[in-house]
Amino acid sequence: MSDLAQRFAVAQKEVVELNEAPDVQTKLKLYALYKQATEGDVSGDRPSAIQFVAQAKYDAWSKLAGTSSDTAMQNYVALVEELKANDE
């Protein structure tokens, strides 16, 4: 496992241990970065408007199309570090 992959794995554990849960927009960003890092570009049809949570997740992820897995991991780790710093 690369150093980046290890830091990514640690960040995934640390984000659930925060004292305060991130706001909805930050959660969507974390979700999108995670999906881009682990699965690559979004695929499939956009969920319907009545599935507003699924649609928001899809839209957040689709904005990262073309972002490399490593870049998404780096951005995820950086965001978690920022959340940890503000959580103290």
C-alpha positions in Angstrom: 0.0 0.0 0.0 1.4 3.4 -1.0 1.9 6.2 1.5 -1.0 8.1 0.0 -3.3 5.1 0.2 -2.4 4.6 3.8 -3.1 8.3 4.6 -6.4 8.0 2.7 -7.3 4.9 4.8 -6.4 6.7 8.0 -8.4 9.8 7.0 -11.5 7.6 6.4 -11.3 6.4 10.0 -10.6 9.8 11.4 -13.5 11.6 9.7 -16.0 9.4 11.6 -14.3 10.2 14.9 -14.8 14.0 14.6 -16.6 15.6 17.6 -18.8 17.6 15.3 -20.3 16.1 12.1 -19.4 18.1 9.0 -22.2 20.2 7.3 -24.1 18.7 4.4 -22.0 20.3 1.7 -18.8 19.1 3.3 -20.3 15.6 3.6 -21.2 15.7 -0.1 -17.6 16.8 -1.0 -16.2 14.0 1.1 -18.5 11.5 -0.5 -17.6 12.7 -4.0 -13.9 12.6 -3.3 -14.1 9.1 -1.9 -16.1 7.8 -4.8 -13.7 9.5 -7.3 -10.7 8.1 -5.5 -12.1 4.5 -5.3 -14.2 4.1 -8.4 -13.2 6.9 -10.9 -15.6 8.9 -12.9 -19.3 8.7 -12.2 -21.3 6.3 -14.4 -24.9 5.5 -15.0 -28.0 7.7 -15.3 -28.6 10.7 -13.0 -31.2 9.8 -10.4 -34.6 11.5 -10.7 -35.5 14.7 -8.9 -37.7 12.8 -6.3 -34.5 11.0 -5.2 -33.0 14.3 -4.1 -30.3 12.8 -1.8 -29.1 10.4 -4.5 -29.2 13.2 -7.1 -27.1 15.5 -4.9 -24.5 12.7 -4.4 -24.5 12.0 -8.1 -24.1 15.7 -9.0 -21.3 16.2 -6.4 -19.4 13.2 -7.8 -19.9 14.1 -11.5 -18.3 17.5 -10.8 -15.0 15.6 -10.2 -15.0 13.9 -13.6 -11.5 13.6 -15.0 -9.9 14.0 -11.5 -7.3 11.3 -11.0 -7.6 8.8 -8.1 -4.4 10.1 -6.5 -5.6 13.7 -6.7 -9.0 12.8 -5.2 -7.2 10.9 -2.4 -4.9 13.9 -1.7 -7.9 16.3 -1.6 -9.9 13.9 0.7 -7.0 13.7 3.1 -6.5 17.5 3.0 -10.2 18.1 3.7 -10.2 15.7 6.7 -7.1 17.4 8.1 -8.8 20.7 7.8 -11.9 19.3 9.5 -9.8 17.9 12.3 -8.0 21.2 12.8 -11.4 23.0 13.1 -12.8 20.3 15.4 -10.4 20.9 18.3 
